[in-house]
Amino acid sequence: MPKVARSTIIDAPLEAAWALLRDFNGHDRWHPAVDESHIEGVRAADQIGAVRNFKLTSGAQLREQLLELSDRDHTYTYCILDSPIPLIGYVAKATLRRVTDGDRTFWDWRSTFSAPPGLDTALERLVQEEIYERGFAAVRALLSRRSTKEGLEARPARARRAPAGTIRCHAMVLDAHGGPDSLRWREIEVPPPAHGEARIRQTAVGVNYIDVNIRAGRYAQFQAPLTPGVEAAGEVVDVGEGVVDILPGDRVGYACLPPGAYCQYRNLQADRLVALPPSVNDEMAAAVLLKGMTAEYLLRRAHRVRPGDVVLVHSAAGATGMLLCQWARHLGATVIGTVGTEEKARIARANGCDFPIVYTDEDFVSRVKEITKGKGADAVFDGVGRDTLLKSLDALAVRGHLVSYGQSSGAPEPLDIGLLTPKSAQLSRPAVFHYTADPAELRASAGQVFDLLARGALKASINQRAPLAEAGRLHRELEARQTTGASILLP
């Protein structure tokens, strides 16, 4: 009989966590997999025997029954009554305990069930990852956004205070698309936040290859004049009407469109912000949010990496590549990576890459075939584009998946779909912003990143720092492939 047990630490007091979780009909407010829920009949949501009938975002319908709830012990037990997922005899118990080291909460969640022959491992993984880990991440993100001292009811009243006036500050402005020198240091005005917005004093700004592409005019939807940048961290100064979850003084980060992060202050939709836990400082948040959430969606959703898989990661010593290598290794995969120099090979190896390949010295396709004894990689994560895409396809195993998620060398030439046929290969071109467009998915993805950072499974290196006014210099280094790890700008 499969048994699943997982636990986590919530950076919120026990009372706040229990108030959220004891509502047997409230999981649609925090679990990203649940679409809607209602209690059948006339029983209250906290009454023993209550049955919740809920629909998952996938469309599946489930019924679960509350078997036990104790406000004294902060625990509840429930079982599945009906489900299209064959979790036979599923019984789960959640327990919360106060952590003596700070005002935090320990959450233990465990279950037992039977499974049809051959499905034990798959169903254990489903419960661990899709139910427990996604639930942990969502609750951590949600509760970290709430005041631990003022109580939940005090926050909306604070949010309605009038914003300050216009703020004058500096930004890197792009008047016309071009090279790094086209970025200009200018004074700008940031008006009070509109309805649903927060105004942020930025303390660290991430530098990413999407910034280079926007600056160079490679995306038709982003036309100059504009301010580049999609990733930053800082402190909320004030908020507009309708914002209750983010308050002045909150430490926040973001990785989203529209561009505009290369500045000292900016306004942004509040539902695009994630609260930063105490374990993640502002510089780390600006360095890791976009790259970490990219690694999360690539390895867990665009292509689900499983133990025993062989994956190939291009640019394995870059900021995203290093996180992909670490996370894939954490998931039990064998990781092969391409790099440009022996020094970068050393960096990649130190960050979870089992087999670094210096592509300037040897053909990576031949080396992948040699490492895998002719089979090829189960998945290739290609953020390079034009220079590598066709060879990445050659490096795939039969029924492998080529995930093209970037184009640092330029857009690939149009691909003849018939090239996929000899291996029954899959090709996808996902974008991180489609996987974080929903606020619940955004918070869950960021929560996964913060959790692995706190547990030491992920480590991010900030190897390049520069004043915001010197953004052009970091762009030159990035385009010349002279950087390793993450680069940040300091306003």
N, C-alpha and C positions, 0 to 999 in steps of 0.2 A: 504494500500500500504506500503510494507516494506521500511524503511529508515535506512541507515547505515551511521554512522559518526564516524570516527576515526582520531586521530591526534598523532603527535610525535614530538620530538626535534631531529634535526640532528646536530651533532658536526662538522659543516662545515659552511663556510660563505654562504650567500644567493646566491651569484653569482655562486659558484661551484655547489650547489644543483640545481639551475635553469638550468644551462648549461646541466646537465645530464637529468633532467626530461622534459624539453621543447621539446626534440627530440621525436616526436610522434612515430617514428620507432625505438627507441633505447631501449625499455624495455626488449629486449632479452639480452642486455648487463648487466642488473642488477636484473631482476626479476627471481627467481629460478624456477618458474612454466612455463616460456616461453622458447621454444626451438629455434624457428627461426621466423623472421618477415620480411615482405616487404611491400612497399607502392604500391598500384595498380595504373596503368595509369601513367600520366606524372606530377601529382601534387607533389610539394615538401612536405617534412614531416611536415613542420610548416605552411602549407597553409590550410586555412579553407576549409573543404570539403574533405581533404585527407582521404583515406581509408587504414587502415593497415590490412593486412591479415596475421595472425600468427597461429602457431601451438604450443600447450602446450606440456610439457614433457609427458603428458598422452596420446598424440596422437590426442586430440580434436583440431578441426580447428575453428577459430573465425574470424569475420570481425568487425572492429570498425571504427567509423568516427569521425574526429576532428570537433567540432562545434564552438569552441571559443579558442583563444590563445592571451594572452596579456602580452607582455614583461614589460609593465609599472606596471601592477598589479600582475605579476608573477602568473598567473592562466591559466588553460586550462580546457575545458569541452569536453566531448566525449560521444558517445552512442554506443550501440551494434547494429549492423545490422543483423548478423547471428551468431548463437551459438547453439550447442547441449544442453547447459545448459539452462533451461527455465527461464532465467532472462528477463521477458517480459517488453519491454519499458525501459530498463536499461539506465539511464543517470547518469554520474558521473562527479564530478568537483574536481580538485586538486588546492589548493592555498598554496603558500609559502609566509612567512613573516619573516622579520628580527627580531631576538631576541635581545633586547637591553642589556640583561645580557650576555655579551660575544659575540664573533663572531660566532653565531649559527643561525639555521634556524628552524622556526616553520612550520610544514607541516600538513595541514588539507585536508582530503580526504573523500568525502561523495558521496552518491548515493541514487537514488530512483528507484524502479522497481515494477512490479507486479509479482505474482507467482501463479502457479496452486494451487487449494485448498489443504491444508494440508502440503504444502512445504515451507510456509513462514519462519518458524524457521530454517529449514535446510539450506535454501538458504541464509538467513541473516548470519548464522554462516560461510558458505562457503566464502561469500564476505569478512566478517570481518577477518577471519583467513587465508584463502588460498590466498586471493588477497591483502588485505591491510596490515595485520600484517607481512606476509612474505616479502612483498615489502618494508615496513618500515625497517625491520631488515637487508635486503640485502643492501639497500642504506646507512643505517647507517654504516654498516661494510665497504662498498666500499669507502665512502667518508672519513671515519676516517683514511684510509690508505694514504690519499693524503695530501700534505703540504697545510696548510691554508694560507701561506704567499708567497711561491715561485711561486704558480700557477702550473697548471697541466703540462704545456709544459716543465718546468724546470726539472722535476723529471727524465726522461730518461737520460738526460745529466749527472746528478749527479750519476746515477746508474752505469755508464760505467767507473767510476774512478777505478784504479787498486787496488785490494785487498792488504792488508798487507801480510807479510810472515807467516810462521808457528808460532803458539802460543803454548807455553808449559804451562800446567795447571794440576790440579788434578781431579781425578774421582774415583768413587767407581766401582771397576772392579770385575767381577765374573769369576774366572779361571775355576771353576767346580761347578756344581749345588749342592746345599745343604742347610744348615740352615742359619740363619742370620750371623753367624760368617764367612761364605764363602765370604762375601763382603769385599774387600780389598781396602785400600786407596793407590792409585798409581798415579805417574806422567804420563801424556800422552801428545801426540802432536796432535794438531788440525791444519790441513793444510789449505791453502786458500780455500775459497768456490769454488766449481766447477760451471759449467754452470747451471743456474736455482736455485742455492743454496744461502742461507744467513748464515753468521756466527754470532752466538749469544753469548753475555756475559750474563750468566744466573744469576739471582738475587734471584729466589725462585723456588723450585722444589716440585711438588706434590707427595704424597705417596699414592698409590692405591693398592688394592688387586691383580690386575693383575701383579704388581711388585713382589709380594710374589710368585705368581704362576710361573712367569718366572724364578725367583731365584731358586725355588724348582725343575725346570725342568718338569713342567706339560704340557708345550706346545712344541710339537716336532719341530715346525718351528723355535724356538728360542733356539739355542744351545750355551753353553759356549765354548770359552770365549766371554763375552759381558759385556756391561754396562746396567743395568736395567733402568727403568723409561720412562714414556710416556707423562708426563705433566710438563710444566715449563713455566716461564715467564722471560723476560729480555730485553736487548737492542741489536739491530742489530749493529754489529761492521763494517762489510763490506759485499758486495754481489758479486756474480759471474756474468758472462755475461748473458744477457737475462732477468735479473731481473729489473723491472721498477716500480712495485707497492710498494715494500718494500725498504727502504733506510737506510743507516747508521744513527743511532740516533733514529730510530723509536722504540717505546715500543711495544713489541709483546708478544703473548702467543701462546701455542700450546698444543694439546692433540691428539697424533697420533702415529702410528708406523712408522719406526722401533723403538724399545727401544734404550735408550742412554741418558736419561735426567739426570742421577745422575753424573753430571760433572759441571765444572765451565764454560767451553766453548764447543760449538758443532756446527757442520754444519747440516743444514736441508733444504729440498726443500722449497723454498719460498712460494709456493702455499699451504703449510701446516700451515702457520702462519696466525694469525689474529691480527690486530692492536688493541691495548687496548685503550678504551676511557679514558678521564681524570678522570671519576668517579670510575674507577676500578684500584686499585693499584696493584703492581706486586705480592705481597703475596696473595691477594684475587684472582687474575687471576690463580695463580698456584694451589690454593685450590679449585677453583670452575669450571674451564673450562671443564674438563673431566666429573665430576659429574653432572654439570649443563646441558651439552649437552646430557648426558645419560638420565637425567630426561626429557629433551625436546623430544627426539626421542621416548622414551618409552610411554609418555603420549599423544603425538600428532600424532605420525606416526605408531609405531609398534602396539599400541592400542590407539584409539582415545577416550579419556575420555570426557564424556559429563555431563552437569549438572544433578544431581540426581543419578548418578552412585554411587555404593559402591565399593571401592577398598581396597585391603589388601596389605600392604607394609611390607615386612620382613626387619629386621634390621633398624627399623624406627628411631633410634637415631644415626645411622652411617652417614657419610658425604653424601652419595648418598640418603639414606633413608630419611634424613631430608629435602632434596630438593624435593624429590618425594612427600612427605607429603604436603609441602607448595604449590607446583605447582598444585597438584591434588585438594587441597582445593580451590586454586585460580580459578580453572576451574569449581567449583561448585559440586565437589564430596564429599561424606561422606568417611572419611579416617579412616581405622582400621590399626593398626600397631603392630608388634611383637617386643619385647625388652627383654633383659635378666635380668634386675634389676628394682627396683622401681625408682631409680635415673634416669635410662635411660627412664623410662615411663614418668617422669616429663619433661625431655628434649624433648621427642617426642611430648608430649601434647603442649609444648610451640612452637613447629614448625609445627603446623597444623594438628596433629593427633587427631582426635575426640575421638577415643577409643583405647588407648594403652593396649596391652595384654602382661603381663609378662609370657612368655612361660614356665619359670621354675616353676611357681606356678599353672598354669591352662592350659588345653588343648586348643590351639588356634582355632581348628576346631569347638569345641563345643561352644566356646565363640562367634565366627563369626556367627554361626547359631542362637545363642541367640540374638545377636545384630540385625540381619537381619530378625528376626522372622521366621527362618527356610529357608529363600530363599538362602542365601550364597552370596558371593561377585561376582560382575560382572567381575572383573579382579583381578588377583593376580600378583604382581610384586615380583619375587623370585630371589634374588641374592645370596642365601645361597647354593642351590643345593641339595646334597645327603641327608642331614638331614631333609629337609622340602618338597621336591618336591611332593611326593605322598600325604602327608597331605594337601599340597596346592591345589591339585586336588580335595580332599574331601571338601575343603572350598569353592569351586566354586558354583555359581548358575547354573541353567540350561542355556546352551548356553553361559557360561562364558568363559573367556580367561585367560589361565595360561601363563604368560610371564616369561620364565626362562632366566635371563640375566647374571647370574654369578654363581660361585661355590666356595664360601668361605669355605664350609665344605667338599669340594671334589666333583668330578664329579658324577652325579646321576647314578644309575644303569640303564641299558637299560629298556625302558618303553614299555610295551605291548600296542599297539595302541588301542586295544579293551577296555582299561580302560577309553577312552574318550567317548565311545558310550552311557553309561547310562545318561549322561548329554548333549550330543551333544557338548562336550567341545572342545575348541581350545587349542592347545599347540604350542608355538613358542619359538625359541631359537635365538633371534637377537643379533647382536654385534654392538656397537656404531660406530666402524670404517667403517662398511659398509654403515652407514647412514650419514657419514661425508666425504666419499671418494671424492665426487665431490666438488671442491672448492667453488662453489656457495652455495651448501647445507651446507658446513662447515661454511661459513660466515653468512648465514641466521640463522643457529642454534645458533652460538655464539652470534649473534645480539639479538636473543630472550632472551638469558640468561642475557646479559648486560642490556637489556631494563627492565626486571623484577627486576633486582638488583637496577637499578636507581629509579624505581617506588616504591621500598620497598616491592614488592610482594614476593621477594626472599631475604633471609638473610642467609649468610654462616658464620659458626663459625669455626675459626681456634683454636683448643684446644690443639694441640701438635705441638711444634716447636723443631727442633734440628739442630745442625751443620751437613752439608752434610757427614762429616766423621763418624757420629754416625747413619747412616741409619739403621744399623743392629738393634739398640735399638728400633727404631720405628717399624721395622718389627716384633720384638718379641711382642710388645704391641698390634699391629694390629691382629696378629694371636691369641693372648690370649683374644681378644675381650675386651681389657682394654681401648680402645679409644672411644671417642665420637666426632662427627663433623669431621673436616678435619685435616690432618697432613701435615706439609710441612718441607722441608729441606732447610737450608740456606747456599749456597756456600760461 
